[in-house]
Amino acid sequence: MTGPTQTDAATAGPAQTEERLSEVRFLTVAEVATLMRVSKMTVYRLVHGGELSAVRVGRSFRVPEHAVHNYLRGAFGQTA
């Protein structure tokens, strides 16, 4: 299961892009930390370092669920 890529979004029409965005599940930093079993500070470091995509909403961040899965998939690939 993979999320939409930037290329997909660039070639998709507005209706397709909106439909894909409605399918995205956003997680809070605390939820990501729990899912990954790390501290919230670690998640903030990943976001600020550009290793984990996030959207800023007001003063907080929301992380697309597929970004967490992609990050973990890449981390497993590096260790294997």
C-alpha positions as CSV (number, residue, x, y, z in Angstrom):
1,M,0.0,0.0,0.0
2,T,1.7,3.2,-1.1
3,G,0.5,6.8,-0.9
4,P,0.3,9.3,-3.7
5,T,3.6,10.7,-5.0
6,Q,4.3,14.2,-6.0
7,T,4.4,13.1,-9.7
8,D,0.9,11.6,-9.3
9,A,-0.4,14.9,-7.8
10,A,1.2,16.9,-10.6
11,T,-0.5,14.9,-13.3
12,A,-3.9,14.4,-11.5
13,G,-6.7,16.8,-12.0
14,P,-8.2,18.8,-9.2
15,A,-11.0,16.3,-8.5
16,Q,-8.5,13.4,-8.3
17,T,-6.2,15.4,-6.0
18,E,-9.0,16.3,-3.7
19,E,-10.2,12.7,-3.6
20,R,-6.7,11.5,-2.7
21,L,-6.3,14.1,0.0
22,S,-9.6,13.0,1.6
23,E,-8.2,9.5,1.9
24,V,-5.0,10.7,3.7
25,R,-5.1,10.0,7.5
26,F,-3.1,12.6,9.5
27,L,-1.5,11.7,12.8
28,T,-0.4,14.0,15.6
29,V,3.2,13.9,16.7
30,A,2.2,12.1,19.9
31,E,0.4,9.4,17.8
32,V,3.5,9.0,15.6
33,A,5.7,8.7,18.6
34,T,3.4,6.0,20.1
35,L,3.3,4.1,16.8
36,M,7.1,4.2,16.3
37,R,7.7,3.7,20.1
38,V,10.0,6.8,20.3
39,S,9.7,10.1,22.1
40,K,7.9,13.1,20.7
41,M,11.2,14.9,20.5
42,T,12.5,12.2,18.2
43,V,9.5,12.7,15.9
44,Y,10.1,16.5,15.9
45,R,13.8,15.9,15.0
46,L,12.7,13.7,12.1
47,V,10.3,16.3,10.9
48,H,12.7,19.3,11.2
49,G,15.4,17.2,9.6
50,G,13.3,16.5,6.6
51,E,13.3,12.8,7.1
52,L,9.6,12.6,7.9
53,S,7.0,14.7,5.9
54,A,4.6,16.8,7.9
55,V,2.1,19.6,7.5
56,R,2.1,22.5,9.9
57,V,-1.4,23.3,11.2
58,G,-1.2,26.4,13.4
59,R,1.5,25.8,15.9
60,S,1.4,22.0,15.6
61,F,2.4,19.4,13.0
62,R,0.3,16.6,11.4
63,V,2.1,13.7,9.8
64,P,0.5,11.8,6.9
65,E,0.2,8.1,7.9
66,H,1.7,7.0,4.7
67,A,4.8,9.1,5.4
68,V,5.4,7.2,8.7
69,H,5.0,3.9,6.8
70,N,7.4,5.1,4.1
71,Y,10.0,6.2,6.7
72,L,9.8,2.9,8.5
73,R,10.0,0.9,5.2
74,G,13.2,2.9,4.3
75,A,14.6,2.4,7.8
76,F,14.1,-1.4,7.5
77,G,15.7,-1.4,4.1
78,Q,18.8,0.4,5.5
79,T,19.3,-2.2,8.3
80,A,18.7,-5.3,6.2
